Amino acid sequence: MRIAVDAMGAERGIGIVVEGAIRAIQEAPEIEIILVGDKDKIEEEIRLSHLKEIPFSMVHAPQIVEMTDSATVSLKEK
């Protein structure tokens, strides 16, 4: 099963998302997790976790859609 996760959307920061992704893969190694967000920030959190290899893939998405953003504007401009 493939699961995409918004790494930038957690109230407690990217670190908690990376930690959750690591735990999920440890408990269910058959799943594939894709972290979506600012790749540099995600990679920094991965470095802080001291993993020897990255057990998931990433999709760089530098723009953030805020709760106050119009859906139409977000689709056209972000």
N, C-alpha and C positions, 0 to 999 in steps of 0.2 A: 504494500500500500504506500502511496506517495502522499505526503502532507506538506503543504506550503504554509509557513508561519510568518506573520508580520513581525519581524524582529524589532521594529521601531515603535510598536504600538503598546507596549506594556507600561503601566503607570510607574513601576519600580525600576524601569530601565532595561537596557539590552542584556545586561548580565543575567538577569533572572530568566530571560527567554533562552539564552545560550545554555544555561544550567539545565533548564527543563528539556531542551532538545537532547542534550547529552544523556540525561537520565532516561528519556524515552527510548533512545537507541540502545542503551544498556539493557533495558528491560524487554525490549522487543526489537532485536537486531534485524528482523526481516523488513522493518519499515524504512522508508526513505524520507528524510526530512530535508526540506529546502527552506533556508532562511532568506527572507526577502527584506531588503533595506539597504542602508549605507554600508557597502562592503568593507570600507576601512574601519568603521566603528565595530562591525561584527567581528572582523579579524582581530582587532585589538582585544576584545572580550575573550576570544578563543585563545589568544596568547596568554592571557591572564589565568586561564583554566589549566595551563600546562599540559595540554593534550599533545601526544606524540604525532598523531595524525588527525585530520579533520574528518569526522564520521558523517558529515552532511555536505550538501552543496549549497551554494549561495547565488542569489540573483541580485545584482546591484540595482537599487532603486533609490536614487538620491533625493527625489522629491517626496515631500510629505503632504498627504491630504489631511487637512485639519477638519475637525467636526463642523466647523462653521463654513467650510468651503461648499459651494454649490456643486452638485454632482455633474452637471453639464459642463461647467467651467473646468472642473478637475479632469474630466475625460478629454477635453479639447486642449488644455494647456499643460497638464502634468503628466 
